[in-house]
Amino acid sequence: MPVPVTAADKFAELEDRIIRTIELVKTTRKQKEAAERELTFAQKQITRLEEEIEGLKQERELVKNKVEILLENLSELTEGPIA
């Protein structure tokens, strides 16, 4: 014969469900906060890397210009008369 379910049993079950739901919400909020921190960190890294790339592009352009000048100077030396 099945055991009858009392109002107290139903209330206890509801209370357990509410407690589990609250814990789930707390855990979800902590995970969301952690994800937001990671996102902020990643965005800062992206910005830093973009700045670094821009600096490297400028440096590359400077080196390219210097090499072109050196090649022009060498070309002038090799085209002139040999003394």
C-alpha positions as CSV (number, residue, x, y, z in Angstrom):
1,M,0.0,0.0,0.0
2,P,1.5,3.4,-1.0
3,V,2.5,5.9,1.7
4,P,0.2,8.9,1.6
5,V,1.9,12.3,0.7
6,T,1.2,14.9,3.3
7,A,1.1,18.7,2.8
8,A,4.3,18.8,4.9
9,D,6.0,16.4,2.5
10,K,4.9,18.6,-0.5
11,F,6.1,21.7,1.3
12,A,9.5,20.1,2.1
13,E,9.9,19.0,-1.6
14,L,9.0,22.6,-2.7
15,E,11.5,24.0,-0.2
16,D,14.2,21.7,-1.6
17,R,13.5,22.7,-5.1
18,I,13.7,26.4,-4.2
19,I,17.0,25.9,-2.4
20,R,18.4,24.0,-5.4
21,T,17.2,26.8,-7.7
22,I,18.8,29.5,-5.5
23,E,22.1,27.6,-5.6
24,L,21.9,27.2,-9.3
25,V,21.2,31.0,-9.7
26,K,24.2,31.8,-7.5
27,T,26.5,29.4,-9.4
28,T,25.3,30.9,-12.7
29,R,26.0,34.4,-11.5
30,K,29.5,33.5,-10.4
31,Q,30.1,31.8,-13.8
32,K,28.8,34.9,-15.6
33,E,31.1,37.2,-13.6
34,A,34.1,35.0,-14.3
35,A,33.2,35.0,-18.0
36,E,32.9,38.8,-18.0
37,R,36.3,39.1,-16.3
38,E,37.8,36.8,-18.9
39,L,36.2,38.8,-21.7
40,T,37.6,42.0,-20.3
41,F,41.0,40.5,-20.1
42,A,40.8,39.2,-23.6
43,Q,39.6,42.6,-25.0
44,K,42.6,44.2,-23.3
45,Q,45.0,41.7,-24.8
46,I,43.4,42.2,-28.2
47,T,43.9,46.0,-27.9
48,R,47.5,45.5,-26.7
49,L,48.3,43.1,-29.6
50,E,46.7,45.5,-32.1
51,E,48.9,48.3,-30.8
52,E,51.9,46.0,-31.0
53,I,51.1,45.1,-34.6
54,E,50.7,48.7,-35.5
55,G,54.1,49.5,-34.0
56,L,55.7,46.6,-35.9
57,K,54.2,47.8,-39.1
58,Q,55.7,51.3,-38.5
59,E,59.0,49.7,-37.7
60,R,58.9,47.6,-40.8
61,E,58.2,50.6,-42.9
62,L,61.1,52.5,-41.4
63,V,63.5,49.6,-42.0
64,K,62.2,49.3,-45.6
65,N,62.9,53.0,-46.2
66,K,66.4,52.7,-44.8
67,V,67.1,49.6,-46.9
68,E,65.9,51.5,-50.0
69,I,68.2,54.4,-49.2
70,L,71.1,52.0,-48.7
71,L,70.4,50.3,-52.0
72,E,70.2,53.7,-53.8
73,N,73.6,54.6,-52.3
74,L,75.1,51.3,-53.3
75,S,73.7,51.7,-56.8
76,E,75.3,55.2,-57.1
77,L,78.6,53.7,-56.0
78,T,78.5,50.8,-58.5
79,E,77.3,53.0,-61.4
80,G,80.1,55.7,-61.0
81,P,83.5,55.5,-62.5
82,I,86.1,53.3,-60.8
83,A,89.0,55.5,-59.6
